[in-house]
Amino acid sequence: MKLIIVDDNREFRENLKFFLEQKLNHQVIAEASSGEEFLAFDEKIIREADIILMDIMMNQISGIDATRRITWYHFNLKIIAVTMHIERVFLDQIIEAGFKGFVLKTNIFKTLESTLNDVYYGKMHIDDRLIV
């Protein structure tokens, strides 16, 4: 799979990229450190991605707002929310914004492969640890 990572934590992005490329044999085609940087990407790069991994809590333009904006024009994008927050209120916002999946940062290296596969094949994926 071709992936884009959007997260304001550089170390987390580097670890996630290593895991995706070295352990899961996927290709990270672009990275952004903010919602603004992601929204400034050339549309060709965005359309080339099979899946976008998006942190929901970033300064200025959050991942939720960036997803709302990009899915307004590209409603078929497969974007997975990546977060530390497990409260139900975030799930409601994530679904409304257009995310296709949800994975917790604290459990990401155990659950990411199944999340990617579910979303890639058109299934909504919500982390089992979400507080409802």
N, C-alpha and C positions, 0 to 999 in steps of 0.2 A: 504494500500500500504506500501511497504517497501522502505525507502528512505535513501539516503546518502546526507549529507550537506557538501559542501566544500566552506568555506569562511574564510578570514583572520581576521574577526572581531568577537571575542569571544562572546561579548554581543549580537550581531545580531544572531549568531548561536544558542545561548541559547533561545532567544525569538522566533526564527523560530521553533526550536525543540518543545518548549512548545506549540506553536500554532498548529503545525502538530499533535502532540500526544494528546493534551488535547481538542482541538477544532474540529479537523478534524478526530480524531481517527485513525491516521496512525502510523506507527512504524519507528522511525529513528534508523537504524541498525549500522550506523557509521558516524563519523564526521572527517573532516580534516581541518586544518588551512592553508593549502597551496596546490598548485598543486603538489609539490614534495611529500608531505605526502599522498595525494590521490593516486598518481601513484605507491607508495610503498605498497598500500593495497594488501592483498592476493586476487588473482583473484576470489576465491570463494565468498568473500564478495561483490565484484563488480558485479558478475553475479547474486547474490541473490537480488540485488536492483531492484525494479520496475522502479524507477526514481532517477536520481541524480540531485540535485540542485547545480549549480556551479557558483560562483562569477567569472566574467570574468576578473576583474582587481585585480591581486594579484602580489606580488613581486616574482622575479626570474621566476618561471614557471607560466604564467598567466592561467586563466581558459580556455581561447581560445586555448593556446598551449597544456594544459593538455588534453582537449577534442580531439584535433587533434591526439594526440599520442594514447590515449586509444581507440578511434574509428577506428584507423588503424587496431587494433587487434580484437576489439569487435564492429563491425559496427552497430549492432542492439541495442546498448545501448540507452536508452531514457534519454537524458541530457537536462535540462532546464537552460538557461543562466539567472543569477540573477545579475542585475546591476543598477547603478544610471544613466547610459548614455543612452540618447534617440536619438542620432544622427544616421543617415542612415548608415554611414560607419561601425558602430558596427554591424548593422543588416547583412550587406554583409559578414563580418568576421564570425559572429555567424553561419550563414547558411552554409558557406563554411567549417567551422570547424566540422560540424556534429551535432550541437545542434538541438533539436526537438521543442524547445519552447524558449520563451523570456518573462521575467517578470521584471518589475521595482521594485526596493527596496522600493521606496516611496509609492507604491500602493500595495505592495505584500499581505497584509492581506485581501484586498478586492478582488483581482484577482487570488490568488494562487489556490483556490479550482477548479475553472473552467479551469485554465491552467493545473493542474495535471490531471484532467479528460480528457481533450482534448488529451494531450500527451500520457496518459496511453492507450487510445483507438485508437492511431495511427494517430491523427490529429496534424498538425503543429499549434502551437499557438504563435501569436505575439501580444504583448501588443498594444492596440488601441492608446496609447499616443505617439507611436514612431513617430519621425519627419522624414517625407519622402520627 
